[in-house]
Amino acid sequence: MAKKLYKISFLNHTKVYELYARHVAASGLWGFTEVSDLVFDVHEGLVVDPTEERLRDEFGATQVLHLPMQSIIRVEEVEKKGQAVIRDAASGEKVVTPFPLPGKPR
């Protein structure tokens, strides 16, 4: 039997985060949803997707993520993992942090 896989979409600081996890349940903390066993693509060497890398840096060491119920937009049970993304909440466009160019002020 294959393990279940969930796609979780939630609001975080005016951005919509979409992560994949193996476990979603009601949290022991009142008003929160527990998300654990986060799933990230593992690439050796070259970084293929900077957004996935950013999410892995932010949540890679997280054992259990307790999300406030009001921040969760959707929880979907899916058959296979898609791309983890960060979107702007207002426009819905993907947020990609550009690489800094030498000589250009930030």
Backbone hydrogen bonds in HBPLUS format (Angstrom, degrees):
<---DONOR---> <-ACCEPTOR-->    atom                        ^
c    i                          cat <-CA-CA->   ^        H-A-AA   ^      H-
h    n   atom  resd res      DA  || num        DHA   H-A  angle D-A-AA Bond
n    s   type  num  typ     dist DA aas  dist angle  dist       angle   num
A0078-VAL N   A0005-LEU O   2.85 MM  73  5.65 158.4  1.89 149.4 156.8     1
A0006-TYR N   A0021-ALA O   2.79 MM  15  5.28 165.4  1.81 165.2 169.4     2
A0021-ALA N   A0006-TYR O   2.92 MM  15  5.28 153.9  1.99 144.7 152.9     3
A0007-LYS N   A0076-GLU O   2.72 MM  69  5.07 156.2  1.78 148.1 156.5     4
A0076-GLU N   A0007-LYS O   2.89 MM  69  5.07 164.0  1.91 146.4 151.8     5
A0008-ILE N   A0019-LEU O   2.80 MM  11  5.32 165.6  1.82 157.2 162.0     6
A0019-LEU N   A0008-ILE O   2.95 MM  11  5.32 157.1  2.00 153.2 155.0     7
A0009-SER N   A0074-ARG O   2.91 MM  65  5.21 172.2  1.91 159.8 161.0     8
A0073-ILE N   A0009-SER O   2.79 MM  64  5.40 159.6  1.83 141.2 147.1     9
A0074-ARG N   A0009-SER O   3.29 MM  65  5.21 161.0  2.33 134.6 137.2    10
A0010-PHE N   A0017-TYR O   2.96 MM   7  5.43 155.4  2.02 150.1 158.2    11
A0017-TYR N   A0010-PHE O   2.82 MM   7  5.43 161.9  1.86 169.0 166.0    12
A0011-LEU N   A0071-SER O   2.80 MM  60  5.07 159.4  1.84 143.6 148.5    13
A0012-ASN N   A0015-LYS O   2.75 MM   3  5.25 157.2  1.80 156.7 162.2    14
A0015-LYS N   A0012-ASN O   3.18 MM   3  5.25 142.5  2.33 102.8 113.8    15
A0089-ALA N   A0014-THR O   3.15 MM  75  5.49 168.1  2.16 137.0 134.2    16
A0016-VAL N   A0087-ARG O   2.70 MM  71  4.95 161.7  1.73 143.0 149.7    17
A0087-ARG N   A0016-VAL O   2.79 MM  71  4.95 164.8  1.81 145.2 150.5    18
A0018-GLU N   A0085-VAL O   2.93 MM  67  5.31 152.9  2.00 164.9 161.1    19
A0039-VAL N   A0020-TYR O   2.78 MM  19  5.33 166.0  1.80 140.6 140.4    20
A0022-ARG N   A0037-ASP O   3.03 MM  15  5.23 145.0  2.15 122.1 132.3    21
A0023-HIS N   A0036-SER O   3.25 MM  13  5.20 149.1  2.35 151.9 143.0    22
A0036-SER N   A0023-HIS O   2.96 MM  13  5.20 163.3  1.99 144.2 148.6    23
A0025-ALA N   A0034-GLU O   2.93 MM   9  5.20 154.5  2.00 146.5 153.5    24
A0034-GLU N   A0025-ALA O   2.71 MM   9  5.20 155.8  1.77 163.7 168.1    25
A0027-SER N   A0032-PHE O   3.20 MM   5  5.44 160.7  2.24 138.3 133.9    26
A0032-PHE N   A0029-LEU O   3.20 MM   3  5.76 146.6  2.32 147.0 143.0    27
A0069-MET N   A0031-GLY O   2.93 MM  38  5.77 170.8  1.94 151.7 149.5    28
A0033-THR N   A0067-LEU O   2.74 MM  34  5.18 155.5  1.79 148.2 156.0    29
A0067-LEU N   A0033-THR O   2.86 MM  34  5.18 159.9  1.90 157.0 154.1    30
A0035-VAL N   A0065-LEU O   2.79 MM  30  4.98 154.8  1.85 147.9 156.1    31
A0065-LEU N   A0035-VAL O   2.69 MM  30  4.98 178.7  1.69 161.0 161.1    32
A0053-GLU N   A0049-ASP O   3.09 MM   4  6.36 157.2  2.15 151.3 158.3    33
A0054-ARG N   A0050-PRO O   2.90 MM   4  6.07 150.6  1.98 141.3 149.1    34
A0055-LEU N   A0051-THR O   2.94 MM   4  6.22 159.4  1.98 152.8 157.8    35
A0056-ARG N   A0052-GLU O   2.90 MM   4  6.09 155.7  1.96 146.5 153.6    36
A0057-ASP N   A0053-GLU O   2.90 MM   4  6.12 151.7  1.98 144.9 152.6    37
A0058-GLU N   A0054-ARG O   2.99 MM   4  6.23 151.4  2.08 144.1 151.8    38
A0059-PHE N   A0055-LEU O   2.79 MM   4  5.87 164.8  1.82 155.3 159.2    39
A0060-GLY N   A0056-ARG O   2.67 MM   4  4.51 132.6  1.89 130.6 135.6    40
A0062-THR N   A0059-PHE O   3.04 MM   3  5.15 159.9  2.08 110.9 116.9    41
A0071-SER N   A0068-PRO O   2.94 MM   3  5.50 155.1  2.00 117.7 125.5    42
A0072-ILE N   A0069-MET O   3.25 MM   3  5.51 151.9  2.34 106.0 113.7    43
A0095-VAL N   A0086-ILE O   2.74 MM   9  5.60 169.5  1.76 155.8 153.2    44
A0088-ASP N   A0093-GLU O   2.84 MM   5  5.55 159.4  1.88 157.2 161.0    45
A0092-GLY N   A0088-ASP O   2.75 MM   4  5.03 144.6  1.87 138.7 149.3    46
A0104-LYS N   A0101-LEU O   3.30 MM   3  5.75 166.5  2.32 128.4 130.3    47
